[in-house]
Every structure is written in structure tokens, then in C-alpha cells.
Amino acid sequence: MNRISVRGMAVASATAVTAVGAVVGVASGESKPTTVSDVAGSTLLAEVPTGGSAQTVADNLVRQSDAQQSAALVTAQKAAAEAARAKAADAAHAKAAADQRAKEQAASRAAAAAQRQQLVSYSPGSVQALAASIIGNATQFSCFSHIVTRESGWSYTATNPSSGAYGLVQALPGSKMASVGADWRTNPATQIKWGLNYMNSRYGSPCDAWAFWQAHSYY
């Protein structure tokens, strides 16, 4: 029997009860008989679950509650896992950055130490010997030596306070010599190679550069 048929029976029963009540009411002298709407408008007992139906409803509510709790737990676990991954990634990034800074600082200290070593390792005589070995030709070396002696006195850290020219051959600016080597500030070999290239490309040879220097006091 479905809910509609149950409601129909309830209404029919209410109608019968109302009819009996009306007769009783008239017999007893009541002025207002009970109507069908008074009974039909009240809650029908057929709408209230009883027995097995009530247990089914309770079981469904328990299952829904369990499902909601399980879903909430899964969501919380996912959020915790994501937070843990993000924290681990941040920690790894910070460690990598710290390691990189440590490497850069170590490299900088090593470079500074190497520069200090170079600064105390080369004497004017050793620099001249180095230039002679690089140039090869004794005549060209002699002309090269005349220029360097007048420009820097064979000091590879010589700096012109007015112009800022730097090194053995007084390159202006000194950073030009970086085309030969990044160590142009401290390595006389780099300066000699750059100066020799400059003299060859601009004048043809160190001796031609020396001839120009004698005429103009610069080259």
C-alpha cells in the first residue's frame, strides 16, 4: 500500500468519525460539530515512520554522517600532505641557495688569494723575462720594452691617477684587456699579450709603435 492510498483511507476514516461526531454532538446539544478539515489538517499517523522504516532512516543518517566524516578526513589529510610538500620544497630551495652562496664565497676567497699571490710573485725582472718569451723576437721585444718602461716602469698594477689608464702598457680603460683574459688586473702575461696585439694591429709592430711614441710621446 502506497502513501497516497494510506492518506485516502485516513481521510475516509476521518470523514466517518466526523459524521458520528456530528450525530453525537447534535444529540448532546453541541452547537459546532467536528468537520473533516479538523481531522484531515492534523498529522496523519501514516506519515510517521515506524518499525523497520524508522530503523532504515536511522541507518541512512548514520551512513551519511560516516561518509561526511570520511570525506572531511581525506580533505584534511590531503591538505596536510600538500603543506608538508610545500615545506620540504621551501627547505630544499633554501638549502640550495645557501650552498650556492657558500660556493660563491669560497670561489671569491680563492680568487682573492690567487690575486694576492700573483701580486707578490712578479718582479719587474720576471715580468720582462715573461714579455721576452711571449714576443720572441729580440728586436721587437726591445722596442716593446722601451714603451713599457716609459708607460709604467714595468709595473703591471700601475694606474694613471688622471686618466685611469692601467697596467704595463697603460690600456685606457684597463678593462679593454679583458678581451684577452679576465685576470687582466693581476696577470702581466695577459697585459703583455693585449699590448702586443694592440701594437701589431694599430702600428704594424712594437718597433713601429715605438717610432710613433718617439715622435708624439704617446702611442
Summary of the structure (lengths in Angstrom):
residues: 219
radius of gyration: 52.9
end to end distance: 119.0
largest distance: 154.1
contacts: 556
relative contact order: 0.06
helix: 74%
strand: 1%
